[in-house]
Amino acid sequence: MEADKKLYTKEFIYVCLSSLFFSASYNMLIPELPNYLSNLGGSEYKGFIIALFTLTAGFSRPFSGKLIDTIGRKPVLGIGAIVCIITGFFYPILTSVSSFLFLRLVHGFSTGFTPTAIAAYVSDITPKNKLGEAMGIQGLCFSTGLALGPALGSYIKLLTNYDILFYSSSLVAFISFLLIINTKETLVTKQKFKLESFKISKSDVLAKEVFPAALLTFITYIGFGIILTLIPDWSDNLGLLNKGTFFIIFTISSVFVRIFSGKVSDKYGREIVIKIGLILLALSLFIIGSSNIINTLIIGSIFYGLAMGVLSPTINAWTIDLSNPSNKGKSIATMYIALEAGIGLGALFSGWYYQNILENIPTIFFTCTIFVVLGFIYMLFYRKEKLKTLIDIH
């Protein structure tokens, strides 16, 4: 029976560990890339470091979603890791500003494939009554890589140089790939891969049924794009030598929250948990923007971790709830398109407005806070509209 299915299977453990190493492999570069780009002579393009990465990630989502639903979850799982392995070796070779920006475009394909497949894979092997919990644990592993990666990357750069940092990123991605090999395919009805598999129609791009979850994802991750772009400089301005410190702190604060919030959303519903998460997110962004000393920034990172620990697994599970089982890959891809759009917009806006003027950073975070408040208002009206629909049906 569904309720008797175990959560902690070998496949679940392997895919969660693979998620951790995959996340760490590309995030370990983030804190050092702004200075690296400045050394290449492209300091005015800092906003493109994240924006170009998310552009190709978002562009590839419809393709990865279709491939997940046709050729299987496992092949798509491996594509992202392979892209990370390859690009890590090319950063030290292609050293002009234009080639660096091109590599950021290529590198972005990695997150267009692997995270989408991971979400589909986890939902396949998880009992429905534990979906929120499973997404919380998988998200915990991914965010652990997100936090440990920048800290490890900064540490490697302090001890060695940029080339060793890039090669280390490839090595971590290779470990992720090895873990994927030890999983089994979960898609029951598979098709053989052919070039026609890349043919995308309008109906393959977006799953309308998951629009509410996609919209909340977009709003939530605008702030993440801003954080990825500005926190390295903001941390340096406040005296934090290791630019990955912020990421470590917010991940630690989200560790137990992710599991707890997933279980709570399984029991009491996704919507109430999302509202709580949005309140925490708005508060965290306001605190980060108000930071003028290290301690305030640390408090902001703690609240940010709590917010993301609540929102991420709950919205992921909500996406699965709203999706059509036969098009699960497309539904998850839609959510991730919104995620990449949010990160990309946040990165572009913050890079454009920042212009290496530290006094502009608070305004950027305060503006993002307003967007989160609007997301909370949407959830209030979404609940009312849902109740109205149910009344009309009955």
Backbone torsions as a table, in degrees:
resi	resn	phi	psi	omega
1	MET	NA	156.0	-179.0
2	GLU	-56.7	-44.1	-176.3
3	ALA	-67.3	-20.5	-177.5
4	ASP	-88.9	-7.4	-179.8
5	LYS	-65.3	139.9	179.0
6	LYS	-83.2	149.1	177.3
7	LEU	-88.7	-46.6	-173.3
8	TYR	-88.2	69.1	175.7
9	THR	-89.4	171.1	178.2
10	LYS	-60.2	-42.9	-179.1
11	GLU	-63.2	-40.2	-179.9
12	PHE	-64.8	-42.5	-180.0
13	ILE	-65.3	-44.4	-179.7
14	TYR	-63.0	-44.5	-176.6
15	VAL	-70.2	-32.4	176.9
16	CYS	-68.4	-42.4	177.8
17	LEU	-66.1	-39.4	176.9
18	SER	-61.8	-39.5	177.4
19	SER	-60.7	-41.0	179.7
20	LEU	-61.9	-50.8	-177.5
21	PHE	-68.7	-36.0	177.5
22	PHE	-62.2	-47.2	179.5
23	SER	-61.6	-42.7	-179.1
24	ALA	-64.5	-33.8	-172.7
25	SER	-63.2	-41.5	-178.8
26	TYR	-95.2	-24.0	178.9
27	ASN	-78.0	-18.5	179.6
28	MET	-69.2	-13.9	177.9
29	LEU	-86.6	-25.3	-168.6
30	ILE	-53.8	-49.3	-174.7
31	PRO	-64.3	-27.5	-174.0
32	GLU	-97.9	-12.4	-177.2
33	LEU	-66.0	-36.7	177.5
34	PRO	-58.3	-45.5	178.1
35	ASN	-68.0	-37.2	178.9
36	TYR	-61.7	-44.4	179.0
37	LEU	-65.4	-38.2	177.2
38	SER	-62.1	-40.5	178.6
39	ASN	-64.5	-27.9	177.1
40	LEU	-79.5	-11.3	-179.4
41	GLY	97.8	19.1	-176.9
42	GLY	-121.8	40.5	-176.4
43	SER	-59.4	-28.8	-178.2
44	GLU	-74.3	-7.0	-178.1
45	TYR	-104.7	17.9	-176.8
46	LYS	-57.6	-34.9	-179.9
47	GLY	-65.6	-19.5	-179.0
48	PHE	-82.9	-13.8	-179.0
49	ILE	-58.0	-45.3	179.3
50	ILE	-89.5	-39.1	-174.0
51	ALA	-61.6	-45.1	179.7
52	LEU	-66.2	-38.4	178.1
53	PHE	-60.1	-46.5	-178.2
54	THR	-74.6	-24.6	179.3
55	LEU	-61.1	-52.6	-179.9
56	THR	-71.8	-30.6	176.1
57	ALA	-62.0	-45.9	178.7
58	GLY	-67.1	-40.0	-179.7
59	PHE	-62.3	-35.3	-175.3
60	SER	-83.4	-11.2	-176.4
61	ARG	-58.3	-46.5	179.7
62	PRO	-59.2	-36.6	179.4
63	PHE	-68.4	-44.7	-179.7
64	SER	-66.5	-37.2	178.3
65	GLY	-61.8	-43.1	179.8
66	LYS	-67.8	-42.1	179.9
67	LEU	-64.6	-37.2	177.7
68	ILE	-61.2	-38.5	-178.2
69	ASP	-83.0	-8.0	-176.8
70	THR	-117.3	-63.2	-175.1
71	ILE	-87.0	-13.8	176.6
72	GLY	122.9	164.8	-179.0
73	ARG	-76.2	-42.7	-170.7
74	LYS	-62.7	-44.6	178.5
75	PRO	-59.5	-39.9	-179.4
76	VAL	-70.1	-31.5	175.5
77	LEU	-57.0	-39.9	-175.2
78	GLY	-78.5	-23.4	-174.9
79	ILE	-61.2	-46.3	-177.6
80	GLY	-61.7	-41.8	179.5
81	ALA	-63.3	-40.4	-179.9
82	ILE	-64.0	-41.2	178.1
83	VAL	-60.9	-42.9	179.0
84	CYS	-63.6	-39.6	179.3
85	ILE	-61.3	-47.4	-175.7
86	ILE	-68.2	-48.1	-175.9
87	THR	-64.8	-32.3	178.9
88	GLY	-59.3	-29.6	179.3
89	PHE	-84.4	-17.4	-178.1
90	PHE	-91.9	-23.1	178.6
91	TYR	-54.6	-45.7	-179.7
92	PRO	-69.5	-18.9	-176.7
93	ILE	-88.8	-44.5	-178.9
94	LEU	-94.7	103.1	-167.8
95	THR	-116.4	15.9	172.5
96	SER	-92.3	163.6	180.0
97	VAL	-61.5	-45.0	-177.7
98	SER	-64.3	-41.5	180.0
99	SER	-69.6	-34.2	176.3
100	PHE	-62.3	-45.8	179.6
101	LEU	-65.1	-34.4	176.0
102	PHE	-64.2	-41.5	178.7
103	LEU	-64.6	-34.7	176.3
104	ARG	-63.3	-37.3	175.6
105	LEU	-62.2	-48.0	-178.6
106	VAL	-64.9	-43.5	-178.3
107	HIS	-59.4	-31.5	-178.3
108	GLY	-63.3	-24.4	178.3
109	PHE	-61.0	-25.7	-178.0
110	SER	-60.1	-47.6	-178.2
111	THR	-80.6	-8.6	173.5
112	GLY	-75.7	-18.3	-176.1
113	PHE	-111.9	-60.2	-169.9
114	THR	-61.5	-51.4	-178.1
115	PRO	-60.5	-35.0	178.1
116	THR	-63.8	-45.4	179.8
117	ALA	-66.7	-36.3	179.5
118	ILE	-61.8	-45.3	179.9
119	ALA	-61.8	-42.7	178.6
120	ALA	-65.6	-41.9	-179.0
121	TYR	-62.7	-47.2	-179.5
122	VAL	-62.2	-42.1	180.0
123	SER	-65.8	-29.3	178.4
124	ASP	-67.2	-38.1	-172.1
125	ILE	-99.6	6.1	-175.4
126	THR	-109.6	134.1	173.1
127	PRO	-63.1	143.6	-174.0
128	LYS	-59.2	-34.8	-177.5
129	ASN	-75.6	-1.8	178.3
130	LYS	-125.1	17.0	-175.6
131	LEU	-62.9	-44.5	178.8
132	GLY	-61.1	-42.8	178.5
133	GLU	-62.2	-44.1	-179.5
134	ALA	-63.0	-43.7	178.5
135	MET	-64.6	-33.3	177.3
136	GLY	-65.3	-43.0	-178.9
137	ILE	-70.2	-44.7	177.9
138	GLN	-63.0	-41.4	176.9
139	GLY	-64.4	-33.8	176.8
140	LEU	-62.1	-44.4	178.8
141	CYS	-64.1	-43.7	179.9
142	PHE	-63.0	-44.7	-178.3
143	SER	-72.5	-26.1	174.2
144	THR	-64.4	-41.8	174.9
145	GLY	-64.7	-37.8	178.5
146	LEU	-61.8	-34.4	-178.8
147	ALA	-85.2	-47.6	-177.9
148	LEU	-68.4	-32.4	-179.7
149	GLY	-57.5	-56.7	179.1
150	PRO	-58.8	-40.3	179.5
151	ALA	-64.6	-45.4	178.6
152	LEU	-64.7	-41.3	-179.9
153	GLY	-61.8	-45.4	178.7
154	SER	-63.5	-38.2	180.0
155	TYR	-65.6	-44.1	178.6
156	ILE	-62.6	-41.4	-180.0
157	LYS	-65.2	-39.2	179.2
158	LEU	-62.9	-36.3	-176.5
159	LEU	-86.7	-28.4	-174.1
160	THR	-127.4	-114.6	-179.1
161	ASN	-154.4	-179.8	-176.9
162	TYR	-64.2	-38.6	-177.8
163	ASP	-60.6	-46.0	178.9
164	ILE	-62.6	-36.5	177.9
165	LEU	-61.4	-45.9	-178.9
166	PHE	-65.6	-42.2	178.7
167	TYR	-65.3	-36.1	178.0
168	SER	-63.9	-37.5	176.9
169	SER	-60.4	-42.1	177.9
170	SER	-64.1	-40.1	-179.6
171	LEU	-63.1	-43.7	179.1
172	VAL	-64.0	-39.0	177.8
173	ALA	-65.1	-34.7	178.5
174	PHE	-65.0	-38.2	176.4
175	ILE	-62.3	-41.3	176.7
176	SER	-59.4	-41.9	-179.8
177	PHE	-64.8	-40.9	179.3
178	LEU	-61.8	-37.6	178.7
179	LEU	-67.2	-35.3	179.5
180	ILE	-64.5	-36.6	-178.9
181	ILE	-58.2	-30.1	-176.0
182	ASN	-85.7	8.1	177.0
183	THR	-99.2	163.9	176.9
184	LYS	-111.9	153.3	-179.5
185	GLU	-67.9	141.3	-179.0
186	THR	-112.8	-12.7	177.8
187	LEU	-75.0	121.2	-174.4
188	VAL	-70.9	-51.5	-177.7
189	THR	-102.9	100.8	-177.2
190	LYS	-103.4	155.2	174.2
191	GLN	-116.5	152.9	176.2
192	LYS	-72.4	144.0	-180.0
193	PHE	-70.1	135.4	174.5
194	LYS	-149.3	164.3	-176.2
195	LEU	-59.2	-29.5	179.0
196	GLU	-64.7	-16.5	179.6
197	SER	-64.6	-22.7	-180.0
198	PHE	-88.3	-3.6	179.6
199	LYS	-75.7	121.3	-175.2
200	ILE	-115.7	130.4	173.6
201	SER	-103.3	173.0	-179.7
202	LYS	-58.6	-35.9	-178.0
203	SER	-71.2	-14.5	-179.0
204	ASP	-89.1	-10.3	-171.6
205	VAL	-81.4	-52.8	-174.5
206	LEU	-128.5	142.7	174.2
207	ALA	-101.7	105.4	-174.4
208	LYS	-61.4	-29.0	-175.8
209	GLU	-65.7	-19.3	-179.3
210	VAL	-104.8	17.9	-178.1
211	PHE	-55.3	-44.7	179.6
212	PRO	-56.9	-44.4	179.4
213	ALA	-67.1	-37.8	179.3
214	ALA	-65.3	-41.1	179.8
215	LEU	-62.6	-44.3	179.0
216	LEU	-66.7	-34.5	175.9
217	THR	-62.8	-45.1	179.4
218	PHE	-57.8	-49.3	-178.4
219	ILE	-64.2	-41.4	-178.3
220	THR	-62.9	-40.1	-171.2
221	TYR	-92.5	-0.4	169.5
222	ILE	-59.6	-44.0	179.7
223	GLY	-63.2	-34.0	-179.7
224	PHE	-68.3	-38.5	176.0
225	GLY	-61.8	-38.0	177.6
226	ILE	-66.6	-43.7	-179.0
227	ILE	-63.4	-44.9	179.2
228	LEU	-60.2	-34.2	-177.3
229	THR	-81.2	-40.2	-169.5
230	LEU	-103.0	-27.6	-174.4
231	ILE	-59.4	-38.5	176.6
232	PRO	-55.2	-47.9	179.6
233	ASP	-71.5	-38.2	-179.9
234	TRP	-65.1	-40.5	178.0
235	SER	-64.9	-44.9	179.7
236	ASP	-61.8	-39.0	179.3
237	ASN	-63.7	-34.1	-178.6
238	LEU	-89.2	-2.5	174.3
239	GLY	100.5	14.0	176.8
240	LEU	-87.2	110.5	-176.2
241	LEU	-68.1	-42.5	177.7
242	ASN	-88.3	111.1	-174.4
243	LYS	-71.1	-8.3	177.7
244	GLY	-89.1	-2.0	-177.0
245	THR	-57.6	-44.3	179.4
246	PHE	-55.4	-43.9	-176.6
247	PHE	-69.1	-35.4	177.4
248	ILE	-64.2	-46.6	-176.1
249	ILE	-64.6	-45.7	-177.2
250	PHE	-69.5	-28.9	177.3
251	THR	-71.8	-42.3	178.3
252	ILE	-59.6	-40.9	-179.2
253	SER	-68.6	-19.8	-178.1
254	SER	-96.6	-6.8	-172.4
255	VAL	-55.0	-61.8	-176.3
256	PHE	-79.4	-25.1	-179.5
257	VAL	-63.9	-38.2	-178.4
258	ARG	-60.3	-45.7	-179.7
259	ILE	-67.3	-43.8	-178.2
260	PHE	-64.7	-45.7	-177.3
261	SER	-66.3	-36.3	177.2
262	GLY	-62.2	-44.3	178.9
263	LYS	-65.1	-41.0	179.9
264	VAL	-63.6	-41.6	179.7
265	SER	-67.8	-30.6	174.9
266	ASP	-64.0	-35.0	-174.0
267	LYS	-90.4	-43.8	-172.2
268	TYR	-108.6	-5.0	178.3
269	GLY	108.0	150.7	-176.6
270	ARG	-71.9	-37.4	-168.3
271	GLU	-65.0	-43.1	-179.2
272	ILE	-66.2	-36.8	179.3
273	VAL	-68.9	-37.9	177.9
274	ILE	-62.9	-41.5	179.0
275	LYS	-60.7	-43.0	178.1
276	ILE	-62.4	-42.5	179.1
277	GLY	-62.4	-39.1	179.5
278	LEU	-66.2	-36.8	176.6
279	ILE	-62.9	-45.0	178.5
280	LEU	-63.9	-38.3	-178.9
281	LEU	-66.5	-44.5	178.8
282	ALA	-60.9	-42.4	179.3
283	LEU	-63.4	-42.8	-177.4
284	SER	-64.8	-43.4	-179.0
285	LEU	-65.3	-36.7	177.8
286	PHE	-65.7	-41.6	-179.9
287	ILE	-65.9	-43.6	179.2
288	ILE	-60.6	-43.3	178.5
289	GLY	-66.2	-25.7	-179.5
290	SER	-88.5	-1.9	-173.7
291	SER	-67.3	127.0	171.8
292	ASN	-126.3	-1.5	174.2
293	ILE	-138.9	163.3	-176.8
294	ILE	-60.0	-41.9	-176.4
295	ASN	-59.8	-39.2	179.1
296	THR	-66.4	-39.5	177.7
297	LEU	-63.7	-39.6	178.7
298	ILE	-63.4	-42.8	177.2
299	ILE	-61.0	-42.3	177.8
300	GLY	-62.3	-39.3	179.9
301	SER	-68.4	-33.3	177.0
302	ILE	-64.2	-48.0	179.8
303	PHE	-66.1	-35.0	177.8
304	TYR	-64.7	-41.1	177.0
305	GLY	-62.7	-41.7	177.2
306	LEU	-61.4	-43.6	-178.6
307	ALA	-62.9	-48.6	-178.4
308	MET	-70.0	-31.2	175.8
309	GLY	-65.3	-29.4	177.0
310	VAL	-82.9	-45.8	-171.0
311	LEU	-77.0	-45.9	-171.3
312	SER	-58.2	-56.9	-179.4
313	PRO	-66.9	-31.4	-178.1
314	THR	-70.2	-44.0	178.2
315	ILE	-67.4	-37.8	177.2
316	ASN	-60.6	-46.0	179.2
317	ALA	-66.2	-37.5	178.4
318	TRP	-62.3	-38.4	177.2
319	THR	-60.5	-44.4	178.1
320	ILE	-64.1	-40.7	179.0
321	ASP	-57.9	-41.9	-175.5
322	LEU	-82.3	-14.1	-171.1
323	SER	-79.1	160.4	171.7
324	ASN	-85.1	121.4	-175.9
325	PRO	-53.3	-32.4	-178.8
326	SER	-77.5	-15.8	178.5
327	ASN	-125.0	41.4	-176.0
328	LYS	-61.3	-39.2	179.7
329	GLY	-60.9	-43.2	179.1
330	LYS	-64.2	-39.6	179.8
331	SER	-64.4	-45.3	178.9
332	ILE	-66.3	-38.9	177.5
333	ALA	-61.4	-38.9	177.9
334	THR	-60.4	-44.5	178.5
335	MET	-62.0	-40.8	-179.2
336	TYR	-73.7	-29.7	173.3
337	ILE	-60.5	-43.8	177.3
338	ALA	-63.1	-39.0	178.7
339	LEU	-61.8	-49.5	-179.0
340	GLU	-65.3	-36.8	178.4
341	ALA	-63.8	-40.7	178.2
342	GLY	-64.5	-47.1	178.8
343	ILE	-62.4	-44.9	-178.6
344	GLY	-63.4	-44.0	178.7
345	LEU	-64.3	-42.7	178.4
346	GLY	-61.4	-42.0	-180.0
347	ALA	-67.9	-44.7	-179.6
348	LEU	-64.2	-46.7	-179.0
349	PHE	-62.5	-46.1	-177.5
350	SER	-67.1	-39.8	178.5
351	GLY	-66.1	-38.6	179.8
352	TRP	-67.9	-43.1	-175.9
353	TYR	-81.1	-30.8	-175.5
354	TYR	-64.1	-57.0	178.2
355	GLN	53.1	33.7	179.3
356	ASN	60.5	24.5	176.1
357	ILE	-108.4	106.1	-172.9
358	LEU	-59.5	-29.9	-178.6
359	GLU	-66.3	-15.1	179.9
360	ASN	-83.4	-16.4	-174.2
361	ILE	-62.2	-46.2	179.2
362	PRO	-56.1	-41.6	-179.9
363	THR	-59.3	-38.9	-179.6
364	ILE	-63.7	-45.2	-179.8
365	PHE	-68.3	-37.5	178.7
366	PHE	-66.0	-38.3	177.6
367	THR	-63.0	-41.9	178.7
368	CYS	-63.9	-35.5	177.8
369	THR	-58.2	-39.2	179.4
370	ILE	-62.7	-41.4	178.4
371	PHE	-61.5	-39.1	179.7
372	VAL	-66.2	-40.1	177.0
373	VAL	-61.0	-40.4	176.9
374	LEU	-62.8	-36.5	176.1
375	GLY	-63.2	-38.7	177.3
376	PHE	-63.9	-41.7	178.3
377	ILE	-63.0	-40.0	177.3
378	TYR	-58.8	-43.1	-179.4
379	MET	-64.2	-33.3	176.8
380	LEU	-64.6	-43.9	-179.8
381	PHE	-74.4	-30.9	178.0
382	TYR	-62.4	-41.5	179.2
383	ARG	-64.3	-42.4	179.6
384	LYS	-63.7	-42.3	-179.8
385	GLU	-65.7	-37.7	178.8
386	LYS	-64.1	-43.7	178.9
387	LEU	-63.9	-39.9	178.5
388	LYS	-62.1	-41.8	179.5
389	THR	-63.1	-43.2	-179.2
390	LEU	-64.1	-39.5	179.1
391	ILE	-65.2	-41.4	-179.5
392	ASP	-65.3	-36.1	-179.8
393	ILE	-66.4	-41.5	-177.0
394	HIS	-84.9	NA	NA
